[in-house]
């Protein structure tokens, strides 16, 4: 029976590999919704009813292209079937194919980068069957050292109302005219997943690091069915220079921001955030903070198995004189949160590594100059960017490790510069070419 199962899943693997589709994978900021403000402020995930842990178990192992099959059978509540259901997957032990209720959802060649999936079309009320077909890396682009955490630790299923916050971008930056206050630049993407026009109310409030309410606002918009719309808030935040986020600070101050939706006077969801005041940007070929050049003393480091161990290590690095960390691939969201709180810059890097062929600049020699790999490069760079873009600690983006240069890196640089207008984008193997800002 097991042999038949392996043969069957190997056939599925071959089929899904040929399809090479991303299916339900989406790019969005990792932010969970909560039913009440109290639960949101306490980060009390268990009380919200919006989350189910996703911890599949190994059902079979094999040799060859298919390494193992992991399974999870879980109940989806009736209430979830009237909304949007997502899967947040991280700490995958290998590249994988995702199947839900015998439907092929996505192919993921980059297991080290957390992934988000819109699985609404694939789930149903009651029992649901999740299968992950773990396989070997098909393109040899990934960082080779395994993550030091349990398989799929930190992964979960979660639910949102059909009228809800789809995504957001946020920054608290100096006023463009040089005046002595900050500007909150907040863009909230709201979604209406009904088949008809719906009114959606979205809003925010922001508190100073000392706990004082500074601003709040809420706006209503009518969104056509099955679509999204964006509302932008740009209030002035006074006395912000008293709370500058700088690595030299003993306790870098963070502002508390709460996003929320409202319907007929009732608040439907809350999303809590923390941001620092400041702007890291590239000016005259230098990385600057508040317009002044900064010198980055970075230590190569990837998060340990848990936040407590990682926090202790980051504190030790800061005491040793480092003001930045340079991971080898995108990290869990809590890693960036710790760097925000501890005052450490992050040079965020996409999981693109193929050093053994970096010097072969022929077409197809290095993967970076293989046009067939361009979509995979873009997928990895996008996954990195959407995860960390709202964190104050991120000082620059790196297009991977020592992987050569060429067409794929050019396309990745162009896309990242199209969405990131301030922070520098770096390419380790640019060798003086145009697709690196430093």
LINLINKA-V582463 format. One record per pair of residues at least 6 apart in sequence whose C-alpha atoms are under 8 Angstrom apart, sorted by the first residue. I is the first residue (numbers start at 0). GAP is how many residues later the second one is. If there is no record, write none. Layout:
BEGIN
i = [I/I]
gap = [GAP/GAP]
END
This chain:
BEGIN
i = [1/5/5/8/9/9/12/12/12/15/15/15/16/19/20/20/21/21/21/21/22/22/22/22/23/23/23/23/23/24/24/24/24/24/25/25/25/25/26/26/26/26/27/27/27/27/27/28/28/28/28/28/28/29/29/30/30/31/31/32/32/32/32/32/32/33/33/33/33/33/33/33/34/34/34/34/35/35/35/36/38/38/38/39/39/39/40/44/49/49/49/50/50/50/50/51/51/51/52/52/52/52/53/53/53/53/53/53/53/54/54/54/54/54/54/55/55/55/55/55/56/56/56/57/57/57/57/58/58/58/58/59/59/59/60/60/60/61/64/64/65/65/65/65/66/66/66/66/67/67/67/68/68/68/68/69/69/69/69/70/70/70/70/71/71/71/72/72/72/72/73/73/73/73/74/74/74/74/75/75/75/75/75/75/76/76/77/77/79/79/79/80/80/80/80/81/81/82/82/82/82/82/82/83/83/83/83/83/83/83/83/84/84/84/84/84/84/84/84/85/85/85/85/85/85/85/85/86/86/86/86/86/86/86/86/87/87/87/87/87/87/87/87/88/88/88/88/88/88/88/89/89/89/89/89/89/89/89/89/89/90/90/90/90/90/90/90/90/90/90/90/90/91/91/91/91/92/92/92/92/92/92/93/93/93/93/93/93/94/94/94/94/94/94/94/94/95/95/95/95/95/95/95/95/96/96/96/96/96/96/96/96/96/97/97/97/97/97/97/97/97/97/98/98/98/98/98/99/99/99/99/99/99/100/100/100/100/100/101/102/104/104/108/108/109/109/109/111/111/111/111/111/112/112/112/112/112/112/112/113/113/113/113/114/139/139/140/140/140/140/140/141/141/141/141/142/142/142/142/142/147/147/148/148/148/161/161/161/161/162/162/162/162/162/162/162/163/163/163/163/163/163/164/164/164/164/164/164/164/165/165/165/165/165/166/166/166/167/167/167/167/168/168/168/168/168/168/169/169/169/169/169/170/170/170/170/170/170/170/170/171/171/171/171/171/171/171/171/171/172/172/172/172/172/172/172/173/173/173/173/173/173/173/173/174/174/174/179/179/179/179/180/180/180/180/180/180/181/181/181/181/181/181/181/182/182/182/182/183/183/183/183/183/184/184/184/184/185/185/185/186/186/186/186/187/187/187/187/188/188/188/188/189/189/189/189/189/189/190/190/190/190/190/191/191/191/191/191/191/191/191/192/192/192/193/193/194/194/194/195/195/195/196/196/196/196/197/197/197/197/198/198/198/198/199/199/199/199/199/199/199/200/200/200/200/200/200/200/201/201/201/201/201/201/201/202/202/202/202/202/202/202/203/203/203/203/203/203/203/204/204/204/204/204/204/204/204/205/205/205/205/205/205/205/205/206/206/206/206/206/206/207/207/207/207/208/208/208/208/208/213/214/214/218/222/239/240/242/242/242/242/243/243/243/243/243/244/244/244/244/244/244/244/245/245/245/246/246/246/246/246/247/248/250/250/250/251/251/251/251/251/252/252/253/253/253/253/253/253/254/254/254/254/255/255/255/255/256/256/256/256/257/257/257/257/258/258/258/258/259/259/259/259/259/260/260/260/260/261/261/274/274/274/274/275/275/276/277/277/277/278/278/278/279/279/279/279/279/279/279/280/280/280/280/280/280/280/280/281/281/281/281/282/284/284/285/285/285/286/286/286/286/286/287/295/295/295/296/296/296/296/297/297/297/297/297/298/298/298/298/298/299/299/299/299/300/300/300/300/301/301/301/301/301/302/302/302/302/302/303/306/306/309/310/313/313/314/316/317/322/322/322/323/323/323/323/324/324/324/324/325/325/325/325/326/326/326/326/327/327/327/327/327/328/328/328/328/328/328/329/329/329/329/329/329/332/332/335/335/335/335/335/336/338/338/338/339/339/339/342/343/344/344/344/345/345/345/345/346/346/346/346/346/347/347/347/347/347/347/347/348/348/348/348/348/348/349/349/349/349/349/349/349/349/349/350/350/350/350/351/351/351/351/351/351/352/352/352/352/353/353/353/353/353/353/354/354/354/354/355/356/356/356/356/356/357/357/357/357/357/358/358/359/359/360/360/360/360/361/362/362/362/363/363/365/365/365/366/366/366/366/367/367/367/367/367/367/367/367/368/368/368/368/368/368/369/369/369/370/370/372/373/373/373/373/376/376/376/377/377/377/377/380/380/380/381/384/384/387/394/394/395/395/395/395/396/396/396/396/397/397/397/397/398/398/398/398/398/398/398/399/399/400/400/400/401/401/402/402/403/403/403/404/404/408/408/409/412/412/412/413/415/416/423/423/424/424/424/425/425/425/425/426/426/429]
gap = [58/54/56/124/55/56/53/84/120/81/88/91/90/87/85/86/83/84/85/86/81/82/83/84/81/82/93/94/95/81/90/91/92/93/89/90/91/92/89/355/356/359/88/138/139/358/359/138/139/357/358/359/361/303/357/240/241/126/239/7/17/127/236/237/238/6/11/14/16/235/236/237/13/233/234/235/12/233/234/233/6/8/9/230/231/232/231/6/108/109/110/105/106/107/108/104/105/106/101/102/103/104/18/35/98/100/101/102/103/17/96/97/98/100/101/14/15/16/74/96/13/14/15/10/11/12/13/9/10/11/12/8/9/10/6/7/8/6/70/71/67/68/69/70/66/67/68/69/65/66/67/62/63/64/65/61/62/63/64/58/59/60/61/57/58/59/54/55/56/57/52/53/54/55/50/51/52/53/47/48/49/50/51/52/48/49/47/48/45/79/80/39/42/43/44/79/80/37/76/77/78/79/110/34/35/36/75/76/77/78/109/33/34/35/38/72/73/74/75/30/31/32/33/34/71/72/73/29/30/31/32/68/69/70/71/26/27/28/29/67/68/69/70/25/26/27/63/65/66/67/21/22/23/24/25/62/63/64/65/242/20/21/22/23/56/58/59/60/61/62/63/64/19/20/59/60/18/41/53/54/58/59/16/17/40/41/42/43/13/14/15/16/39/40/41/42/11/12/13/15/36/37/38/39/7/8/9/10/11/35/36/37/38/6/7/8/9/10/32/33/34/35/6/7/31/32/33/22/23/28/29/30/31/21/22/27/28/29/27/19/14/17/28/29/32/241/270/30/35/217/218/239/216/217/218/238/267/270/271/216/217/218/269/268/213/214/210/211/212/213/226/209/210/211/212/185/186/208/209/210/156/157/155/156/157/29/30/31/32/27/28/29/30/31/35/37/26/27/28/36/97/105/23/24/25/26/37/95/96/22/23/24/25/62/21/22/23/18/19/20/21/16/17/18/19/220/221/14/15/16/17/220/13/14/15/104/105/106/219/221/10/11/12/13/103/104/105/106/107/9/10/11/12/104/105/106/6/7/8/9/103/104/105/116/6/7/8/58/59/60/61/55/56/57/58/59/60/54/55/56/57/58/59/95/51/52/53/54/49/50/51/52/53/47/48/49/50/46/47/48/43/44/45/46/14/42/43/44/39/40/41/42/10/12/38/39/40/41/32/35/36/37/38/6/8/31/32/33/34/35/36/32/33/34/31/32/29/30/31/28/29/30/25/26/27/28/24/25/26/27/21/22/23/24/20/21/22/23/61/62/63/17/18/19/20/60/61/62/16/17/18/57/58/59/60/13/14/15/16/56/57/58/12/13/14/53/54/55/56/8/9/10/11/12/52/53/54/7/8/9/10/49/50/51/52/6/7/8/48/49/50/6/46/47/48/34/44/45/46/47/23/20/22/12/6/37/36/9/10/11/34/8/9/32/33/34/7/8/9/31/32/33/98/6/32/97/76/95/96/97/98/95/94/90/91/92/24/88/89/90/91/23/88/20/21/22/23/86/87/19/20/21/22/16/17/18/19/15/16/17/18/12/13/14/15/11/12/13/14/7/8/9/10/11/6/7/8/9/6/7/65/115/116/117/64/116/115/11/12/114/9/10/11/7/8/9/10/115/142/143/6/7/8/10/114/141/142/143/6/140/141/142/8/152/153/7/8/152/6/7/8/136/137/6/26/27/28/24/25/26/27/24/25/26/27/28/18/23/25/26/27/25/26/27/28/24/25/26/27/24/25/26/27/29/7/24/28/29/32/6/27/28/25/27/25/28/27/6/26/20/21/22/20/21/22/23/19/20/21/22/20/21/22/23/19/20/21/22/21/22/23/72/73/19/20/21/22/23/71/18/19/20/21/54/57/54/55/10/52/55/57/58/54/6/7/54/51/52/53/50/49/48/49/50/47/48/49/50/47/48/49/50/51/36/40/46/47/48/49/50/35/48/49/50/51/52/30/31/33/34/47/48/49/50/51/29/30/49/50/25/28/47/48/49/51/47/48/49/50/12/13/47/48/49/50/46/47/48/49/47/8/9/10/46/47/8/44/45/46/47/7/45/6/44/8/43/44/45/7/6/7/8/6/7/37/38/39/6/36/37/41/6/35/36/37/38/39/40/41/35/36/37/38/39/40/36/37/38/36/37/35/33/34/37/38/31/32/35/30/33/34/37/18/31/35/34/12/31/6/28/29/27/28/29/30/26/27/28/29/27/28/29/30/10/13/14/26/27/28/29/27/28/26/27/28/26/27/25/26/24/25/26/24/25/18/26/25/12/22/23/21/9/8/13/14/11/12/13/9/10/11/12/8/9/6]
END
